[in-house]
């Protein structure tokens, strides 16, 4: 895959994206009304401003999920080559999991995993 293929792919992506937007602008009749600008969730009309501050616990929970999700991304390549690498790979992954487990214990101790 040389530079010509990359340029062709880039041009195709731009053409398809711009073409889709252009077809949508030409064929779809749009209407403006105040209801379209309102936030919508679960069919329940909004009663206050949609720009509200959320509890920081939701963000902490999401960050913890990302940390342990990224852990799995690193475990997969390790599992593929563990037989070739031998004991050093096993020791390294044990250290990696230990560090993540200590982070999990710290988050649990601080109450970051409580859903209230």
N, CA and C of each residue as an Amber inpcrd file, in Angstrom:
protein
   348
   0.8550000  -1.1760000   0.0000000   0.0000000   0.0000000   0.0000000
   0.8880000   1.2210000   0.0000000   0.9910000   1.8380000  -1.1120000
   1.8730000   2.9810000  -1.2490000   1.1380000   4.2980000  -1.0430000
   1.8360000   5.3790000  -1.3160000   1.2400000   6.6990000  -1.1220000
   0.0590000   6.9650000  -2.0680000   0.0750000   6.3510000  -3.2410000
  -1.0360000   6.5480000  -4.1860000  -2.3220000   5.9640000  -3.6090000
  -2.2400000   4.8020000  -2.9840000  -3.4200000   4.1810000  -2.3750000
  -3.9490000   5.0300000  -1.2220000  -3.0480000   5.5830000  -0.4390000
  -3.4550000   6.4190000   0.6870000  -4.1500000   7.6830000   0.1960000
  -3.6300000   8.2910000  -0.8360000  -4.2510000   9.4940000  -1.3920000
  -5.6130000   9.1600000  -1.9840000  -5.7200000   8.0200000  -2.6970000
  -7.0080000   7.6040000  -3.2610000  -8.0300000   7.3530000  -2.1580000
  -7.6060000   6.7330000  -1.0640000  -8.5010000   6.4800000   0.0610000
  -8.9610000   7.7870000   0.6910000  -8.0540000   8.7410000   0.8290000
  -8.3920000  10.0410000   1.4010000  -9.3910000  10.7830000   0.5150000
  -9.1710000  10.7640000  -0.7890000 -10.0880000  11.4210000  -1.7180000
 -11.4590000  10.7370000  -1.6850000 -11.4880000   9.4140000  -1.6470000
 -12.7610000   8.6870000  -1.5820000 -13.5130000   9.0280000  -0.2950000
 -12.8040000   9.1330000   0.8180000 -13.4420000   9.4710000   2.0860000
 -14.0530000  10.8700000   2.0320000 -13.3370000  11.8120000   1.4450000
 -13.8520000  13.1770000   1.3430000 -15.0570000  13.2210000   0.4090000
 -14.9790000  12.5330000  -0.7160000 -16.0830000  12.5410000  -1.6800000
 -17.3290000  11.9050000  -1.0790000 -17.1860000  10.7610000  -0.4280000
 -18.3490000  10.1060000   0.1600000 -18.9490000  10.9370000   1.2980000
 -18.1090000  11.5320000   2.1360000 -18.6130000  12.3540000   3.2350000
 -19.3370000  13.5880000   2.7050000 -18.6810000  14.3230000   1.8140000
 -19.2870000  15.5370000   1.2680000 -20.5240000  15.1850000   0.4360000
 -20.4800000  14.0740000  -0.2860000 -21.6330000  13.6550000  -1.0800000
 -22.8360000  13.3420000  -0.2130000 -22.6290000  12.6690000   0.8810000
 -23.7320000  12.3600000   1.7890000 -24.3530000  13.6050000   2.3840000
 -23.5190000  14.5360000   2.7850000 -24.0290000  15.7890000   3.3430000
 -24.7750000  16.5830000   2.2720000 -24.2240000  16.6380000   1.0650000
 -24.8480000  17.3680000  -0.0330000 -26.1890000  16.7590000  -0.4140000
 -26.2730000  15.4360000  -0.5210000 -27.5450000  14.7760000  -0.8370000
 -28.5670000  15.0550000   0.2580000 -28.1330000  15.0430000   1.5010000
 -29.0440000  15.3460000   2.5980000 -29.5690000  16.7710000   2.5360000
 -28.7220000  17.7080000   2.1910000 -29.1490000  19.1140000   2.0810000
 -30.1140000  19.3240000   0.9150000 -29.9020000  18.6050000  -0.1670000
 -30.7370000  18.8020000  -1.3570000 -32.0830000  18.1040000  -1.2120000
 -32.1020000  16.8600000  -0.7520000 -33.3260000  16.0680000  -0.7720000
 -34.2230000  16.2300000   0.4540000 -33.6640000  16.5750000   1.5910000
 -34.4520000  16.6210000   2.8170000 -34.9410000  18.0410000   3.0610000
 -36.2570000  18.1540000   3.2320000 -36.8310000  19.4530000   3.5390000
 -36.7230000  19.6580000   5.0500000 -36.0190000  20.6540000   5.4660000
 -35.8300000  20.9150000   6.8850000 -36.8270000  21.9360000   7.3960000
 -37.1310000  21.8320000   8.6670000 -38.0050000  22.8140000   9.3030000
 -37.3860000  23.2130000  10.6320000 -37.5870000  24.4490000  10.9790000
 -37.0360000  24.9450000  12.2400000 -38.1900000  25.1770000  13.2090000
 -38.1090000  24.5790000  14.3710000 -39.0600000  24.8740000  15.4240000
 -38.3590000  24.7270000  16.7620000 -38.8990000  25.3160000  17.8050000
 -38.2200000  25.2740000  19.1090000 -38.0790000  23.8700000  19.6850000
 -38.9950000  22.9680000  19.3400000 -38.9230000  21.6130000  19.8890000
 -37.6990000  20.8590000  19.4030000 -37.2530000  21.1230000  18.1800000
 -36.0900000  20.4140000  17.6570000 -34.8110000  20.7820000  18.4030000
 -34.7700000  21.9490000  18.9820000 -33.5750000  22.3790000  19.6910000
 -33.5070000  21.9060000  21.1310000 -34.5530000  21.2690000  21.6210000
 -34.5730000  20.8330000  23.0140000 -33.8610000  19.4990000  23.1890000
 -33.3410000  19.2990000  24.3710000 -32.7270000  18.0140000  24.6980000
 -33.8280000  16.9650000  24.8500000 -33.5490000  15.7530000  24.4360000
 -34.5440000  14.6760000  24.4640000 -33.9100000  13.4460000  25.0750000
 -34.5910000  12.8840000  26.0610000 -34.0790000  11.6600000  26.6470000
 -35.2450000  10.8050000  27.1180000 -35.3570000   9.6380000  26.5970000
 -36.3310000   8.6270000  27.0210000 -37.7720000   9.0710000  26.8430000
 -38.0600000  10.0170000  25.9880000 -39.4320000  10.4390000  25.7490000
 -40.0000000  11.3410000  26.8160000 -39.1990000  11.6990000  27.7910000
 -39.6800000  12.5510000  28.8710000 -39.2870000  13.9870000  28.5510000
 -40.2570000  14.9160000  28.5430000 -39.8960000  16.3050000  28.2600000
 -38.9950000  16.8750000  29.3560000 -38.1150000  17.7590000  28.9620000
 -37.2060000  18.3600000  29.9370000 -37.9600000  19.3860000  30.7750000
 -37.6230000  19.4450000  32.0520000 -38.2770000  20.3960000  32.9520000
 -37.3240000  21.4890000  33.4120000 -36.0370000  21.2800000  33.1710000
 -35.0630000  22.2930000  33.5540000 -34.0010000  22.3700000  32.4630000
 -32.9710000  23.1270000  32.7130000 -31.9110000  23.2870000  31.7300000
 -31.1440000  21.9750000  31.5610000 -30.8330000  21.5940000  30.3100000
 -30.0620000  20.3660000  30.1240000 -28.5990000  20.5200000  30.5370000
 -28.1410000  21.7280000  30.7400000 -26.7510000  21.9610000  31.1420000
 -26.6660000  21.9460000  32.6520000 -26.6080000  20.7540000  33.2220000
 -26.5130000  20.5920000  34.6610000 -25.2090000  19.9110000  35.0060000
 -24.7240000  20.1990000  36.1870000 -23.4960000  19.5600000  36.6290000
 -23.8290000  18.1820000  37.1960000 -23.0940000  17.1680000  36.7360000
 -23.3050000  15.8100000  37.2100000 -22.4310000  15.5390000  38.4220000
 -22.8130000  14.5380000  39.1490000 -22.0260000  14.1000000  40.2850000
 -20.6640000  13.5980000  39.7890000 -19.6050000  13.9810000  40.4650000
 -18.2610000  13.6050000  40.0310000 -18.0420000  12.1000000  40.1210000
 -18.8690000  11.3980000  40.8690000 -18.7530000   9.9500000  40.9800000
 -18.9380000   9.2400000  39.6490000 -19.7890000   9.7980000  38.7750000
 -19.9850000   9.1940000  37.4590000 -18.6930000   9.2600000  36.6390000
 -17.9910000  10.3770000  36.7330000 -16.7450000  10.5140000  35.9870000
 -15.6700000   9.5790000  36.5420000 -15.6130000   9.4600000  37.8600000
 -14.6370000   8.5490000  38.4640000 -14.9140000   7.1090000  38.0540000
 -16.1830000   6.7420000  38.0480000 -16.5520000   5.3860000  37.6430000
 -16.1720000   5.1310000  36.1890000 -16.3960000   6.1220000  35.3350000
 -16.0400000   5.9840000  33.9160000 -14.5330000   5.8770000  33.7400000
 -13.7620000   6.6510000  34.4830000 -12.3030000   6.5730000  34.3830000
 -11.7840000   5.2240000  34.8630000 -12.3570000   4.7120000  35.9220000
 -11.9410000   3.3870000  36.3980000 -12.2680000   2.3120000  35.3640000
 -13.4210000   2.4400000  34.7250000 -13.7650000   1.4990000  33.6750000
 -12.7400000   1.5600000  32.5460000 -12.3470000   2.7670000  32.1410000
 -11.3650000   2.9040000  31.0680000 -10.0180000   2.3080000  31.4570000
  -9.6170000   2.4940000  32.6880000  -8.3360000   1.9470000  33.1330000
  -8.3370000   0.4280000  33.0120000  -9.3910000  -0.2090000  33.4860000
  -9.4200000  -1.6680000  33.4520000  -9.7420000  -2.1910000  32.0540000
 -10.3670000  -1.3800000  31.2350000 -10.5930000  -1.7630000  29.8480000
  -9.2810000  -1.7290000  29.0690000  -8.4590000  -0.7310000  29.3200000
  -7.1530000  -0.6360000  28.6660000  -6.2470000  -1.7750000  29.1360000
  -6.4420000  -2.2130000  30.3670000  -5.6750000  -3.3610000  30.8600000
  -5.9030000  -4.5750000  29.9600000  -7.1370000  -4.7970000  29.5560000
  -7.4330000  -5.9280000  28.6830000  -6.7830000  -5.7750000  27.3180000
  -6.6650000  -4.5450000  26.8470000  -5.9990000  -4.3070000  25.5630000
  -4.5310000  -4.7140000  25.6520000  -3.9180000  -4.5060000  26.7940000
  -2.5190000  -4.9020000  26.9580000  -2.3630000  -6.3950000  27.2440000
  -3.3820000  -7.0180000  27.8080000  -3.2770000  -8.4440000  28.1170000
  -3.3820000  -9.3290000  26.8770000  -4.1120000  -8.8990000  25.8730000
  -4.2890000  -9.7430000  24.6890000  -2.9730000 -10.0040000  23.9450000
  -2.1840000  -8.9740000  23.6080000  -0.9150000  -9.2740000  22.9240000
   0.0270000 -10.1080000  23.7900000  -0.0320000  -9.8880000  25.0940000
   0.8130000 -10.6790000  25.9880000   0.4040000 -12.1550000  25.9130000
  -0.9040000 -12.4210000  25.8830000  -1.3750000 -13.8040000  25.8400000
  -0.9850000 -14.4980000  24.5390000  -0.8250000 -13.7330000  23.4830000
  -0.4540000 -14.3190000  22.1990000   0.9990000 -14.7870000  22.2070000
   1.8890000 -14.0490000  22.8640000   3.3230000 -14.3640000  22.7940000
   3.8890000 -14.9120000  24.0970000   3.0520000 -15.2650000  25.0620000
   3.5640000 -15.6820000  26.3640000   4.4210000 -16.9460000  26.2730000
   4.0930000 -17.8920000  25.4110000   4.8960000 -19.1150000  25.3030000
   6.2770000 -18.8320000  24.7290000   6.3590000 -17.8820000  23.8090000
   7.6500000 -17.5470000  23.2050000   8.5330000 -16.7570000  24.1680000
   7.9200000 -15.9340000  25.0080000   8.6970000 -15.0580000  25.8950000
   9.2010000 -15.7860000  27.1470000   8.4370000 -16.7300000  27.6520000
   8.8800000 -17.5110000  28.7990000   8.5780000 -16.8490000  30.1330000
   9.4140000 -17.1640000  31.1240000   9.1990000 -16.7080000  32.4950000
   9.2930000 -15.1940000  32.6640000  10.1930000 -14.4920000  31.9760000
  10.2200000 -13.0280000  32.1690000   8.8840000 -12.3660000  31.8350000
   8.1910000 -12.8570000  30.8010000   6.8930000 -12.2880000  30.4440000
   5.8680000 -12.5440000  31.5400000   5.9310000 -13.7210000  32.1470000
   5.0090000 -14.0360000  33.2320000   5.2510000 -13.1240000  34.4290000
   6.5030000 -12.9030000  34.7650000   6.8400000 -12.0150000  35.8870000
   6.3900000 -10.5810000  35.6030000   6.6170000 -10.1130000  34.3900000
   6.2380000  -8.7420000  34.0330000   4.7340000  -8.5400000  34.0950000
   3.9630000  -9.5110000  33.6230000   2.5120000  -9.3600000  33.6490000
   1.9950000  -9.4560000  35.0740000   2.6450000 -10.2280000  35.9200000
   2.2410000 -10.2910000  37.3260000   2.4700000  -8.9490000  38.0110000
   3.5760000  -8.2880000  37.6920000   3.8340000  -6.9510000  38.2460000
   2.7830000  -5.9670000  37.7330000   2.4640000  -6.0380000  36.4510000
   1.4680000  -5.1660000  35.8470000   0.1080000  -5.3440000  36.5130000
  -0.3230000  -6.5880000  36.7040000  -1.6230000  -6.8560000  37.3280000
  -1.6020000  -6.4520000  38.8030000  -0.4740000  -6.6280000  39.4770000
  -0.3660000  -6.2100000  40.8740000  -0.5360000  -4.6970000  41.0010000
   0.1010000  -3.9450000  40.1140000  -0.0420000  -2.4840000  40.1620000
  -1.4930000  -2.0790000  39.9140000  -2.1510000  -2.7100000  38.9490000
  -3.5600000  -2.4060000  38.6960000  -4.4430000  -2.8120000  39.8760000
  -4.1300000  -3.9240000  40.4980000  -4.9140000  -4.3550000  41.6560000
  -4.7490000  -3.3810000  42.8150000  -3.5600000  -2.8490000  43.0050000
  -3.3420000  -1.8660000  44.0640000  -4.1450000  -0.5900000  43.7770000
  -4.2250000  -0.2020000  42.5160000  -5.0620000   0.9340000  42.1460000
  -6.5360000   0.6670000  42.4120000  -6.9660000  -0.5630000  42.1250000
  -8.3420000  -0.9500000  42.4070000  -8.6230000  -0.8940000  43.9070000
  -7.7050000  -1.4080000  44.7190000  -7.8960000  -1.3480000  46.1680000
  -7.9430000   0.0900000  46.6700000  -7.0930000   0.9440000  46.1180000
  -7.0820000   2.3530000  46.5040000  -8.4220000   3.0140000  46.1610000
  -8.9410000   2.7530000  44.9630000 -10.2250000   3.3250000  44.5560000
 -11.3520000   2.7950000  45.4420000 -11.2950000   1.5150000  45.7860000
 -12.3180000   0.9290000  46.6520000 -12.2580000   1.5410000  48.0480000
 -11.0510000   1.7530000  48.5580000 -10.8720000   2.3350000  49.8850000
 -11.3800000   3.7740000  49.9270000 -11.1690000   4.5160000  48.8490000
 -11.6160000   5.9150000  48.7920000 -13.1090000   6.0420000  48.5120000
 -13.7760000   4.9380000  48.1680000 -15.2120000   4.9620000  47.9270000
 -15.5820000   5.3750000  46.5060000 -14.6650000   5.2700000  45.5940000
 -14.9450000   5.6710000  44.2030000 -15.8580000   4.6700000  43.5010000
 -16.0440000   3.4900000  44.0400000 -16.8690000   2.4700000  43.3930000
 -18.2880000   2.4050000  43.9540000 -18.6190000   3.2880000  44.8950000
 -19.9690000   3.3060000  45.4500000 -20.8720000   4.0780000  44.5030000
 -22.0200000   3.5130000  44.1960000 -22.9060000   4.0820000  43.1970000
 -24.0490000   4.8710000  43.8680000 -23.7220000   5.8050000  44.7310000
 -24.7590000   6.6500000  45.3600000 -24.3420000   8.0750000  45.3870000
